[in-house]
Amino acid sequence: MGKQKTMKAMQISSPGADFQLVEIDIPQPGQDKVLIRVEACGVCHGESVLKDGRFPGIQYPRIPGHEVIGIIDKLGSESHRWKIGDRVGVGWHGGHCHQCLPCRTGSFGACEESVVTGLTTDGGYAEYMVARMEALAPIPDGLDPVIAAPILCAGRTTYGALKQSSAKGGDLVAVQGFGGLGHLAVQYAKKMGFRTAVISRGRDKEELALKLGADHYIDSCSQDPAKELTALGGAKLILATAPCSEAMNQVIGGLGRRGEMIIVTFANEPLMISPAMLMRGEKSISGWVGGNPDDALRFSALTGVMPMVEVFPLEDASLAYERMMTAKVRFRAVLKISG
């Protein structure tokens, strides 16, 4: 029997179109690329950028998916680092040019010609995908690919933001939102030695938040989050993980002196910020989309920080996406594709 020549994939044919199951030729890797047999791919809010056409120059049809874990099936060129059979991961950052100024200064995530997995190149909602070698992350032994897939984006982003912040062990870190990003951020913050507060709507998630490591839980429906954080001494860091500008506005006042808010999620509405409030306390607000997936994967394997996932077959990508977008999934949706 000959080797498989075609594969199943879920693709989007145009802006606003639904996911479509197709059978297409298996792509072949070129120079400095590999062919990956996909085992699992996380379903992320970032897919909405492709689905809604909110990125200039997108070429359709396109296969989404940027939380990919799989096995190298073929090398496009000789490599001293990678070999057939290696388990690897690919996140949002799908490659860089090595030549622009950001690349030459080591800021590969800011590459002027960066590749975005599942947006400017086909992603992991498929049985196979091609990836550039410089974008691959080795998967530590013992990590289940279905459980580990969200670490390539949600984990990398939250862990990276915490790591590069000015917060030190013992400082108060507040996690705004307790969903796909937030439930990982709480675990990372606890393992990194921060005093951790979770801010979420209602009390239904309180027990789980405390179980995952939160020291304090603030119900934004019945409590004033800014006042509660101030009563705790003021937050050195607020990690904004819920895509709601109004909710972010509620917590900014809870920053302590020289505190910072880092936003790791997309929200289109403007923030209502008092410049005087920022100046009086030497406070700051910034955005963050970076982070090294290798670091997040190693730290997760070492400390046992893992996402909670709901698993779907490739054919149910539309359902997985709908449940993710309506916050019905607890807490990350993952497509199990092979393995």
SULJOHU-V250268 format. One record per residue. N is the residue number from 1. RES is the residue in one small letter. D_CENTER is the distance of its C-alpha to the mean C-alpha in Angstrom with 2 decimals. Layout:
n->(N:N)
res->(RES:RES)
d_center->(D_CENTER:D_CENTER)
//
This chain:
n->(1:2:3:4:5:6:7:8:9:10:11:12:13:14:15:16:17:18:19:20:21:22:23:24:25:26:27:28:29:30:31:32:33:34:35:36:37:38:39:40:41:42:43:44:45:46:47:48:49:50:51:52:53:54:55:56:57:58:59:60:61:62:63:64:65:66:67:68:69:70:71:72:73:74:75:76:77:78:79:80:81:82:83:84:85:86:87:88:89:90:91:92:93:94:95:96:97:98:99:100:101:102:103:104:105:106:107:108:109:110:111:112:113:114:115:116:117:118:119:120:121:122:123:124:125:126:127:128:129:130:131:132:133:134:135:136:137:138:139:140:141:142:143:144:145:146:147:148:149:150:151:152:153:154:155:156:157:158:159:160:161:162:163:164:165:166:167:168:169:170:171:172:173:174:175:176:177:178:179:180:181:182:183:184:185:186:187:188:189:190:191:192:193:194:195:196:197:198:199:200:201:202:203:204:205:206:207:208:209:210:211:212:213:214:215:216:217:218:219:220:221:222:223:224:225:226:227:228:229:230:231:232:233:234:235:236:237:238:239:240:241:242:243:244:245:246:247:248:249:250:251:252:253:254:255:256:257:258:259:260:261:262:263:264:265:266:267:268:269:270:271:272:273:274:275:276:277:278:279:280:281:282:283:284:285:286:287:288:289:290:291:292:293:294:295:296:297:298:299:300:301:302:303:304:305:306:307:308:309:310:311:312:313:314:315:316:317:318:319:320:321:322:323:324:325:326:327:328:329:330:331:332:333:334:335:336:337:338:339)
res->(m:g:k:q:k:t:m:k:a:m:q:i:s:s:p:g:a:d:f:q:l:v:e:i:d:i:p:q:p:g:q:d:k:v:l:i:r:v:e:a:c:g:v:c:h:g:e:s:v:l:k:d:g:r:f:p:g:i:q:y:p:r:i:p:g:h:e:v:i:g:i:i:d:k:l:g:s:e:s:h:r:w:k:i:g:d:r:v:g:v:g:w:h:g:g:h:c:h:q:c:l:p:c:r:t:g:s:f:g:a:c:e:e:s:v:v:t:g:l:t:t:d:g:g:y:a:e:y:m:v:a:r:m:e:a:l:a:p:i:p:d:g:l:d:p:v:i:a:a:p:i:l:c:a:g:r:t:t:y:g:a:l:k:q:s:s:a:k:g:g:d:l:v:a:v:q:g:f:g:g:l:g:h:l:a:v:q:y:a:k:k:m:g:f:r:t:a:v:i:s:r:g:r:d:k:e:e:l:a:l:k:l:g:a:d:h:y:i:d:s:c:s:q:d:p:a:k:e:l:t:a:l:g:g:a:k:l:i:l:a:t:a:p:c:s:e:a:m:n:q:v:i:g:g:l:g:r:r:g:e:m:i:i:v:t:f:a:n:e:p:l:m:i:s:p:a:m:l:m:r:g:e:k:s:i:s:g:w:v:g:g:n:p:d:d:a:l:r:f:s:a:l:t:g:v:m:p:m:v:e:v:f:p:l:e:d:a:s:l:a:y:e:r:m:m:t:a:k:v:r:f:r:a:v:l:k:i:s:g)
d_center->(39.64:37.72:34.09:31.66:31.52:29.41:26.13:24.57:21.62:20.18:20.44:20.72:24.09:24.02:22.37:22.57:23.43:22.27:20.82:23.73:24.43:26.25:27.89:27.79:28.79:26.57:25.51:27.01:25.46:27.18:27.78:25.04:22.92:22.51:22.57:20.12:21.16:17.99:17.87:14.68:11.80:9.08:9.59:7.11:8.70:8.34:11.08:13.41:13.87:15.51:17.23:18.79:19.59:18.12:17.93:21.22:22.70:20.63:22.86:23.24:23.25:19.70:17.72:14.08:11.16:8.59:7.56:11.19:13.58:17.28:20.66:22.22:25.11:26.68:26.78:27.60:29.39:30.42:27.89:28.76:25.25:24.23:26.40:26.60:25.32:22.53:19.32:16.41:12.75:11.34:7.97:7.79:10.72:13.49:16.43:18.70:22.44:23.59:26.30:25.28:25.67:22.00:21.90:25.29:24.16:21.13:18.50:17.10:13.99:16.71:18.77:21.10:20.84:17.27:16.14:13.02:12.26:13.22:14.53:17.20:17.55:17.40:14.41:14.30:15.87:19.02:21.15:20.96:19.15:20.08:17.93:19.15:20.10:18.72:15.11:15.55:14.44:16.95:16.08:18.14:21.03:20.84:17.18:17.29:15.22:14.50:13.36:11.46:9.51:6.37:6.64:6.16:2.48:2.48:5.65:6.04:5.35:7.50:9.77:10.32:11.30:13.55:15.03:16.05:17.35:21.08:20.97:23.03:23.76:25.55:24.21:23.08:19.34:18.56:15.35:15.76:14.48:14.17:11.90:8.68:7.14:10.76:12.08:10.02:10.90:14.46:14.77:13.67:15.97:18.78:18.69:18.78:21.88:21.06:22.98:20.37:20.80:18.81:19.59:19.40:21.81:24.55:25.35:24.08:20.99:22.99:24.19:20.84:19.38:22.45:22.27:18.77:20.20:20.63:24.04:24.39:23.39:24.12:24.74:24.29:26.70:29.58:28.88:28.37:25.11:26.37:29.70:28.31:26.16:29.24:31.36:29.14:29.81:27.08:23.44:22.80:19.16:17.55:13.76:13.28:10.45:12.58:13.10:16.82:18.86:21.78:20.03:18.97:22.63:23.83:22.35:22.93:26.48:25.43:24.53:27.11:28.96:26.82:23.73:20.57:17.94:14.51:12.61:8.81:9.05:11.45:14.97:18.05:20.79:22.25:22.30:25.82:26.28:29.62:30.18:32.85:30.51:28.24:31.36:33.17:30.54:29.16:25.73:22.84:19.80:17.12:13.78:10.97:8.40:9.34:9.47:11.06:9.60:13.26:13.52:10.72:12.21:15.68:15.28:13.93:16.84:19.24:18.65:17.71:14.44:13.03:11.11:13.66:13.53:15.87:16.91:18.31:20.34:19.52:22.31:20.71:17.63:19.13:19.52:16.03:14.73:17.46:16.78:13.11:14.33:17.21:15.43:17.70:15.38:15.17:12.31:10.08:11.98:12.45:15.12:17.55:19.35:21.63:22.65)
//
